[in-house]
Amino acid sequence: MTTAFTPVPQTPIPNCKKRTCCTGQKLVSYSCKVWSMVIICLMLIAAAAALLYVLLSKKTGNRPENILTLSKPSNWFPDCPSGLLSLEELFDCYPDDPSVGRTSCEARGCCYVNQQYFDIDSNRTVETFDKMPKCVYPKNYGYVSMGKTTPVFNGFMLPLQRVPAPSRYGDDFQVVHMKVEMQTTYRLRIKVSYFLF
């Protein structure tokens, strides 16, 4: 008994040898994959270049070019402490260099304090004084409370107004809202935001 063998017709493979990929078909050739990746990379580079052009061509507005050295307005001077300072009043204005000098500190719009300004306690040693910041924020910098305190669940909300002073980083918010919540017995949450909660 002999059986006749009939060949099964096969679907033709698309011709991608000319580096043109067939739409709707699976990529067969390695060169088609390479050209697709090259085109995608070129599109990403063009998009990045356009984004850089838009970002760099914008005017920076009133931001200082050097954000660490303030250009002081003629009507503002730092209100430096004249009496003794407690540890609660010491906010480091120059954290990047603990051994900062008077000139660099005052160029930043901050107050340089000597050891004579510290509130001397018998429990503190000389090493404690060395670790204390010598360049601190002035009294007329930052935010102060304005308006009344609004009670919220497990806490309160308080609006804060910016003290008129030179901008250190630019785009300062004039009014921010502080929300204080006692979430558990041992956890206090303080949230500061520029919009009302």
Backbone as JSON, one array per atom type, in Angstrom:
{
  "sequence": "MTTAFTPVPQTPIPNCKKRTCCTGQKLVSYSCKVWSMVIICLMLIAAAAALLYVLLSKKTGNRPENILTLSKPSNWFPDCPSGLLSLEELFDCYPDDPSVGRTSCEARGCCYVNQQYFDIDSNRTVETFDKMPKCVYPKNYGYVSMGKTTPVFNGFMLPLQRVPAPSRYGDDFQVVHMKVEMQTTYRLRIKVSYFLF",
  "N": [[0.84, -1.15, 0.0], [0.7, 2.03, -0.93], [1.21, 5.37, -0.01], [0.25, 8.59, -0.92], [2.16, 11.47, -0.89], [1.39, 14.68, -0.12], [2.43, 17.94, -0.5], [2.32, 20.51, 2.02], [1.07, 23.75, 1.73], [3.05, 26.58, 2.52], [3.13, 29.64, 4.42], [4.38, 32.57, 2.96], [7.48, 34.07, 3.9], [7.94, 37.43, 4.9], [9.83, 39.72, 2.92], [12.55, 41.22, 4.19], [15.02, 42.09, 3.61], [15.9, 44.42, 2.48], [16.11, 46.33, 4.41], [13.7, 47.4, 5.14], [10.96, 47.32, 7.1], [8.17, 45.19, 7.37], [4.89, 46.21, 7.75], [2.73, 45.36, 10.4], [3.65, 42.79, 10.6], [5.72, 40.36, 12.22], [8.97, 41.28, 13.3], [11.58, 40.09, 11.44], [14.18, 40.16, 10.48], [17.45, 40.9, 11.69], [18.59, 43.34, 11.1], [16.38, 44.98, 10.75], [15.48, 45.27, 13.36], [17.62, 46.65, 14.5], [17.6, 49.07, 13.06], [15.14, 50.05, 13.89], [15.62, 50.52, 16.61], [17.59, 52.5, 16.39], [16.15, 54.6, 15.26], [14.28, 55.12, 17.31], [16.04, 55.93, 19.36], [17.1, 58.28, 18.2], [14.78, 59.85, 18.12], [14.29, 60.16, 20.87], [16.59, 61.59, 21.63], [16.2, 63.95, 20.19], [13.85, 64.89, 21.44], [14.83, 65.32, 24.05], [16.72, 67.34, 23.53], [15.03, 69.41, 22.67], [13.57, 69.85, 25.02], [15.63, 70.69, 26.78], [16.35, 73.07, 25.48], [14.01, 74.61, 25.82], [13.89, 74.78, 28.63], [16.33, 76.06, 29.28], [16.16, 78.44, 27.92], [14.3, 79.95, 29.23], [13.67, 82.79, 31.25], [15.22, 83.4, 34.36], [13.92, 84.92, 36.23], [13.52, 86.43, 39.37], [15.45, 85.04, 40.73], [18.45, 84.59, 42.53], [21.71, 84.39, 41.06], [23.84, 83.11, 42.34], [23.05, 81.08, 44.81], [23.93, 80.83, 47.37], [25.31, 83.06, 48.35], [23.92, 85.95, 49.36], [22.37, 88.66, 47.7], [22.12, 91.54, 49.2], [19.36, 93.61, 49.93], [19.28, 97.18, 50.24], [17.79, 98.05, 52.38], [17.62, 96.05, 54.28], [19.02, 94.44, 57.03], [20.77, 91.95, 58.86], [19.36, 90.95, 61.95], [21.17, 90.49, 64.45], [21.96, 88.48, 67.38], [22.29, 90.02, 70.57], [22.49, 89.35, 73.16], [22.74, 86.56, 75.48], [22.62, 83.27, 74.08], [20.42, 80.52, 73.88], [20.4, 76.93, 73.41], [18.19, 76.33, 71.85], [17.88, 78.46, 70.16], [19.81, 78.31, 68.24], [20.25, 77.93, 64.99], [21.8, 76.45, 62.42], [23.34, 78.24, 59.93], [25.26, 77.8, 58.1], [25.8, 74.97, 57.28], [27.47, 73.46, 55.64], [30.13, 73.98, 56.2], [31.59, 73.64, 59.13], [33.64, 75.07, 60.39], [33.45, 77.78, 59.71], [34.32, 81.14, 58.78], [34.02, 84.6, 59.92], [33.67, 86.41, 57.75], [32.7, 84.87, 55.54], [30.36, 83.91, 56.67], [28.84, 86.25, 57.18], [28.59, 87.16, 54.58], [26.7, 85.49, 53.61], [24.47, 86.46, 54.75], [24.0, 85.97, 57.41], [24.49, 85.53, 61.0], [27.45, 85.79, 62.83], [28.54, 84.19, 65.65], [30.31, 84.31, 68.68], [31.9, 82.35, 71.29], [31.25, 83.68, 73.58], [28.62, 84.43, 73.41], [27.07, 82.25, 74.02], [24.83, 80.58, 76.21], [26.08, 79.8, 79.18], [26.49, 76.75, 80.73], [27.01, 74.64, 83.49], [27.15, 71.96, 82.96], [28.1, 71.65, 80.42], [30.82, 71.0, 78.25], [34.03, 71.96, 76.83], [34.2, 70.7, 74.37], [31.54, 70.51, 73.68], [30.91, 73.15, 73.1], [32.48, 73.49, 70.83], [31.1, 72.0, 68.97], [28.81, 73.43, 68.57], [26.94, 75.55, 66.35], [28.55, 78.26, 64.7], [27.77, 80.09, 62.92], [24.78, 81.47, 62.58], [21.23, 81.74, 61.89], [19.71, 84.97, 61.49], [17.53, 86.92, 63.69], [15.51, 88.14, 62.27], [14.61, 86.53, 60.08], [12.98, 84.04, 58.2], [9.87, 82.55, 59.16], [6.9, 83.75, 60.78], [4.24, 83.33, 63.15], [0.9, 84.03, 62.19], [-2.38, 85.27, 62.47], [-5.09, 83.27, 63.82], [-5.02, 80.24, 65.76], [-6.29, 77.24, 64.49], [-8.31, 74.66, 65.61], [-7.9, 71.2, 64.94], [-8.54, 67.67, 64.34], [-6.98, 65.98, 66.9], [-4.99, 67.96, 67.12], [-3.74, 71.07, 65.81], [-3.99, 73.86, 63.46], [-1.97, 76.36, 61.94], [-1.44, 79.47, 60.43], [1.45, 80.74, 58.76], [3.5, 83.56, 58.25], [5.84, 84.9, 55.98], [8.85, 86.47, 56.94], [9.94, 89.63, 55.85], [12.78, 89.43, 54.01], [15.96, 88.85, 52.37], [15.82, 86.49, 49.68], [16.89, 83.2, 49.91], [16.88, 80.88, 48.32], [15.11, 81.43, 46.3], [11.81, 81.92, 44.84], [10.13, 81.93, 47.18], [7.45, 81.13, 49.39], [4.96, 83.31, 50.52], [2.99, 82.93, 52.43], [2.51, 80.16, 54.46], [1.11, 77.08, 55.69], [0.94, 75.47, 58.77], [0.49, 72.34, 60.15], [-0.14, 70.61, 63.04], [-0.16, 67.53, 64.57], [-0.95, 65.2, 67.07], [-0.36, 62.1, 66.71], [0.02, 59.57, 67.89], [0.75, 58.44, 71.24], [3.49, 58.73, 71.37], [4.22, 59.92, 68.99], [4.55, 62.76, 67.12], [3.3, 64.7, 64.55], [4.32, 67.06, 62.24], [3.37, 69.11, 59.73], [4.12, 71.11, 56.99], [2.84, 73.24, 54.59], [2.15, 74.9, 51.46], [-0.44, 75.21, 50.68], [-3.85, 75.24, 51.86], [-4.88, 72.8, 54.15]],
  "CA": [[0.0, 0.0, 0.0], [1.49, 3.25, -1.05], [0.48, 6.61, 0.3], [0.73, 9.73, -1.69], [2.56, 12.6, -0.03], [1.06, 15.97, -0.72], [3.09, 19.01, 0.27], [1.45, 21.52, 2.64], [1.55, 25.09, 1.34], [3.54, 27.4, 3.64], [2.98, 31.08, 4.22], [5.67, 33.15, 2.59], [8.13, 34.96, 4.87], [8.12, 38.74, 4.26], [11.2, 40.03, 2.52], [13.04, 42.37, 4.94], [16.45, 42.21, 3.38], [16.21, 45.76, 2.04], [16.04, 47.15, 5.62], [12.39, 48.0, 5.32], [10.18, 46.35, 7.87], [6.82, 45.03, 6.89], [3.96, 46.63, 8.79], [1.81, 44.33, 10.85], [4.32, 41.5, 10.66], [6.77, 40.23, 13.22], [10.29, 41.6, 12.74], [12.3, 38.86, 11.18], [15.58, 40.41, 10.24], [18.19, 41.6, 12.74], [18.82, 44.72, 10.67], [15.15, 45.73, 11.0], [15.47, 45.6, 14.79], [18.65, 47.66, 14.74], [17.13, 50.36, 12.53], [14.06, 50.52, 14.76], [16.24, 51.07, 17.83], [18.28, 53.74, 16.03], [15.12, 55.63, 15.07], [13.76, 55.45, 18.64], [17.07, 56.71, 20.06], [17.15, 59.62, 17.6], [13.6, 60.59, 18.57], [14.5, 60.53, 22.28], [17.61, 62.65, 21.69], [15.56, 65.19, 19.71], [12.94, 65.36, 22.49], [15.65, 65.85, 25.15], [17.3, 68.61, 23.1], [13.96, 70.41, 22.68], [13.29, 70.15, 26.43], [16.73, 71.51, 27.29], [16.25, 74.4, 24.88], [12.91, 75.32, 26.47], [14.24, 75.07, 30.03], [17.45, 76.99, 29.39], [15.85, 79.74, 27.33], [13.43, 80.69, 30.14], [14.33, 83.73, 32.14], [15.2, 82.89, 35.73], [13.12, 85.78, 37.1], [14.24, 87.13, 40.43], [16.32, 84.13, 41.45], [19.85, 84.98, 42.49], [22.55, 83.43, 40.33], [24.54, 82.33, 43.35], [22.04, 80.99, 45.85], [24.52, 80.77, 48.7], [25.67, 84.4, 48.76], [22.75, 86.77, 49.11], [22.51, 90.06, 47.34], [21.31, 92.16, 50.23], [18.77, 94.91, 49.65], [19.87, 98.22, 51.1], [16.97, 98.31, 53.56], [17.57, 94.89, 55.17], [20.25, 94.04, 57.7], [20.45, 90.88, 59.81], [19.19, 91.3, 63.36], [22.0, 89.51, 65.16], [21.74, 88.49, 68.83], [23.21, 90.83, 71.38], [22.59, 88.73, 74.48], [23.09, 85.14, 75.53], [21.81, 82.38, 73.26], [20.19, 79.15, 74.34], [20.57, 75.96, 72.31], [17.0, 76.35, 71.01], [17.97, 79.58, 69.23], [20.93, 78.11, 67.32], [19.96, 77.25, 63.74], [23.02, 76.56, 61.62], [23.16, 78.9, 58.64], [26.37, 77.38, 57.24], [26.06, 73.57, 57.65], [28.47, 72.83, 54.78], [31.48, 74.21, 56.73], [31.47, 73.96, 60.56], [34.68, 76.01, 60.83], [33.28, 78.96, 58.86], [34.8, 82.4, 59.32], [33.06, 85.7, 60.01], [33.42, 87.01, 56.44], [31.83, 83.98, 54.75], [29.06, 83.85, 57.34], [28.11, 87.5, 56.97], [28.28, 87.26, 53.15], [25.49, 84.7, 53.41], [23.35, 87.16, 55.4], [23.79, 85.33, 58.7], [25.17, 86.14, 62.15], [28.58, 85.03, 63.37], [28.5, 84.31, 67.11], [31.45, 83.76, 69.4], [31.56, 81.54, 72.46], [30.75, 84.55, 74.64], [27.17, 84.58, 73.27], [26.37, 81.05, 74.43], [24.38, 80.49, 77.59], [27.04, 78.86, 79.78], [25.93, 75.81, 81.69], [28.12, 73.9, 84.1], [27.18, 70.59, 82.43], [28.67, 71.64, 79.08], [32.28, 71.0, 78.18], [34.58, 72.73, 75.71], [33.86, 69.99, 73.14], [30.16, 70.85, 73.34], [30.94, 74.47, 72.46], [33.07, 73.34, 69.5], [30.1, 71.42, 68.08], [27.71, 74.38, 68.35], [27.17, 76.36, 65.14], [29.06, 79.61, 64.91], [27.07, 80.93, 61.95], [23.37, 81.18, 62.84], [20.26, 82.61, 61.22], [19.33, 86.15, 62.28], [16.18, 86.89, 64.25], [14.55, 88.64, 61.29], [14.64, 85.66, 58.92], [12.13, 82.87, 58.36], [8.43, 82.72, 59.2], [6.3, 84.01, 62.1], [2.82, 82.97, 63.17], [-0.06, 85.11, 61.96], [-3.74, 84.77, 62.55], [-5.39, 82.46, 64.99], [-4.85, 78.79, 65.67], [-7.53, 76.53, 64.2], [-8.21, 73.28, 66.1], [-8.23, 70.06, 64.07], [-8.54, 66.42, 65.09], [-5.71, 65.66, 67.57], [-3.97, 68.97, 66.93], [-4.15, 72.42, 65.4], [-3.4, 74.43, 62.26], [-1.53, 77.72, 62.17], [-0.83, 80.1, 59.26], [2.75, 81.38, 58.99], [3.83, 84.62, 57.3], [7.29, 85.05, 55.77], [9.45, 87.73, 57.36], [10.61, 90.23, 54.7], [14.23, 89.24, 54.05], [16.43, 88.36, 51.07], [15.5, 85.1, 49.38], [18.09, 82.38, 49.82], [16.78, 79.91, 47.24], [14.18, 81.91, 45.28], [10.43, 81.42, 44.82], [9.63, 81.68, 48.54], [6.02, 81.32, 49.62], [4.75, 84.35, 51.52], [2.16, 82.35, 53.49], [2.45, 78.69, 54.52], [0.24, 76.59, 56.76], [1.56, 74.42, 59.57], [-0.48, 71.47, 60.81], [0.5, 69.83, 64.1], [-1.05, 66.46, 65.02], [-0.43, 64.19, 67.99], [-0.94, 60.91, 66.11], [0.0, 58.57, 68.96], [1.33, 58.98, 72.47], [4.91, 59.01, 71.17], [4.5, 60.41, 67.64], [4.02, 64.07, 66.78], [3.48, 64.97, 63.12], [4.28, 68.47, 61.87], [3.33, 69.19, 58.27], [4.12, 72.48, 56.5], [2.44, 73.23, 53.19], [1.78, 76.21, 50.96], [-1.88, 75.26, 50.46], [-4.64, 74.94, 53.05], [-5.17, 71.36, 54.25]],
  "C": [[0.89, 1.23, 0.0], [0.61, 4.45, -0.74], [1.09, 7.75, -0.48], [1.03, 10.89, -0.73], [2.24, 13.89, -0.75], [1.7, 17.07, 0.11], [2.07, 20.04, 0.79], [1.96, 22.89, 2.23], [1.95, 25.9, 2.57], [3.35, 28.87, 3.32], [4.34, 31.68, 3.91], [6.19, 34.09, 3.68], [8.34, 36.3, 4.2], [9.59, 39.04, 4.01], [11.64, 41.32, 3.21], [14.51, 42.6, 4.69], [16.85, 43.61, 2.93], [16.09, 46.78, 3.18], [14.74, 47.94, 5.72], [11.53, 46.95, 5.99], [8.75, 46.34, 7.36], [5.85, 45.37, 8.02], [3.02, 45.49, 9.13], [2.43, 42.96, 10.95], [5.38, 41.51, 11.75], [8.11, 40.53, 12.56], [11.1, 40.32, 12.6], [13.79, 39.12, 11.13], [16.2, 41.18, 11.4], [18.39, 43.06, 12.37], [17.56, 45.57, 10.86], [15.07, 46.16, 12.46], [16.46, 46.7, 15.1], [18.18, 49.02, 14.26], [15.98, 50.91, 13.37], [14.62, 51.15, 16.03], [16.95, 52.39, 17.54], [17.27, 54.87, 15.89], [14.54, 56.06, 16.42], [14.76, 56.29, 19.42], [17.17, 58.12, 19.52], [15.95, 60.46, 18.02], [13.74, 61.03, 20.02], [15.52, 61.64, 22.42], [17.02, 63.98, 21.23], [14.61, 65.76, 20.76], [13.72, 65.96, 23.66], [16.26, 67.19, 24.78], [16.25, 69.72, 23.1], [13.61, 70.81, 24.11], [14.38, 71.01, 27.05], [16.68, 72.93, 26.74], [15.16, 75.22, 25.56], [13.29, 75.7, 27.9], [15.34, 76.1, 30.15], [17.15, 78.35, 28.79], [14.91, 80.56, 28.2], [14.25, 81.65, 30.96], [14.19, 83.22, 33.56], [14.42, 83.79, 36.67], [13.98, 86.46, 38.13], [15.12, 86.2, 41.25], [17.75, 84.62, 41.41], [20.67, 83.93, 41.76], [23.33, 82.55, 41.28], [23.62, 82.25, 44.56], [22.63, 80.98, 47.25], [24.95, 82.14, 49.21], [24.53, 85.33, 48.37], [23.14, 88.15, 48.62], [21.57, 90.82, 48.26], [20.68, 93.45, 49.71], [19.3, 95.93, 50.64], [19.06, 98.45, 52.36], [16.88, 97.12, 54.52], [18.95, 94.6, 55.72], [19.9, 92.94, 58.69], [20.38, 91.4, 61.24], [19.91, 90.24, 64.19], [21.78, 89.6, 66.67], [22.77, 89.34, 69.55], [23.39, 90.24, 72.76], [22.98, 87.28, 74.39], [22.11, 84.32, 74.71], [21.63, 81.04, 73.94], [20.33, 78.22, 73.14], [19.38, 75.98, 71.36], [17.06, 77.45, 69.95], [19.05, 79.37, 68.16], [20.5, 77.27, 66.12], [21.12, 77.51, 62.79], [22.72, 77.13, 60.24], [24.24, 78.47, 57.64], [26.72, 75.92, 57.54], [27.14, 72.9, 56.81], [29.89, 73.04, 55.26], [31.38, 74.6, 58.21], [32.5, 74.96, 61.05], [34.64, 77.28, 59.98], [33.81, 80.2, 59.57], [33.73, 83.48, 59.28], [32.7, 86.25, 58.63], [32.46, 86.17, 55.6], [30.43, 83.91, 55.35], [28.24, 85.1, 57.05], [27.78, 87.73, 55.49], [27.02, 86.48, 52.81], [24.27, 85.36, 54.05], [23.03, 86.59, 56.75], [24.6, 86.03, 59.78], [26.27, 85.22, 62.64], [28.6, 85.27, 64.87], [29.74, 83.65, 67.7], [30.96, 82.95, 70.59], [30.97, 82.39, 73.57], [29.23, 84.73, 74.57], [26.4, 83.37, 73.78], [26.01, 81.11, 75.9], [25.2, 79.4, 78.27], [26.35, 78.05, 80.86], [27.08, 74.98, 82.22], [28.22, 72.48, 83.55], [27.84, 70.51, 81.06], [30.18, 71.73, 79.14], [32.73, 71.84, 77.0], [34.24, 72.05, 74.39], [32.43, 70.29, 72.71], [30.12, 72.19, 72.63], [31.53, 74.38, 71.05], [32.06, 72.8, 68.49], [28.94, 72.37, 67.79], [27.99, 75.22, 67.11], [27.63, 77.77, 65.48], [28.41, 80.6, 63.94], [25.59, 80.57, 62.04], [22.48, 82.15, 62.07], [19.95, 83.81, 62.1], [17.89, 86.03, 62.78], [15.13, 87.32, 63.23], [14.63, 87.84, 59.98], [13.74, 84.47, 59.19], [10.65, 83.22, 58.33], [7.98, 82.98, 60.64], [4.82, 83.65, 62.01], [1.96, 84.2, 62.96], [-1.45, 84.51, 62.01], [-3.93, 83.9, 63.77], [-5.2, 80.97, 64.69], [-6.21, 78.14, 65.46], [-7.41, 75.1, 64.72], [-8.64, 72.28, 65.03], [-8.17, 68.81, 64.93], [-7.14, 66.11, 65.6], [-4.63, 66.72, 67.36], [-4.53, 70.32, 66.57], [-3.45, 72.8, 64.11], [-3.08, 75.89, 62.52], [-0.96, 78.3, 60.88], [0.46, 80.82, 59.64], [3.03, 82.38, 57.88], [5.34, 84.75, 57.2], [7.74, 86.43, 56.21], [10.15, 88.33, 56.15], [12.13, 90.19, 54.86], [14.67, 88.79, 52.66], [16.12, 86.87, 50.89], [16.79, 84.31, 49.21], [18.04, 81.46, 48.6], [15.84, 80.35, 46.12], [12.82, 81.25, 45.38], [9.91, 81.06, 46.2], [8.13, 81.91, 48.59], [5.86, 82.35, 50.73], [3.93, 83.84, 52.69], [2.22, 80.83, 53.37], [1.58, 78.3, 55.71], [0.93, 75.43, 57.46], [0.46, 73.65, 60.29], [0.26, 70.58, 61.79], [-0.51, 68.82, 64.6], [-0.31, 65.54, 65.98], [-1.07, 62.87, 67.56], [-1.03, 59.75, 67.11], [0.6, 59.21, 70.19], [2.78, 59.41, 72.26], [5.23, 59.57, 69.78], [3.76, 61.72, 67.38], [4.32, 64.33, 65.31], [3.32, 66.46, 62.87], [4.38, 68.54, 60.36], [3.23, 70.66, 57.88], [3.82, 72.44, 55.01], [2.06, 74.64, 52.76], [0.3, 76.3, 50.64], [-2.6, 74.83, 51.74], [-5.03, 73.47, 53.03], [-6.65, 71.09, 54.16]]
}
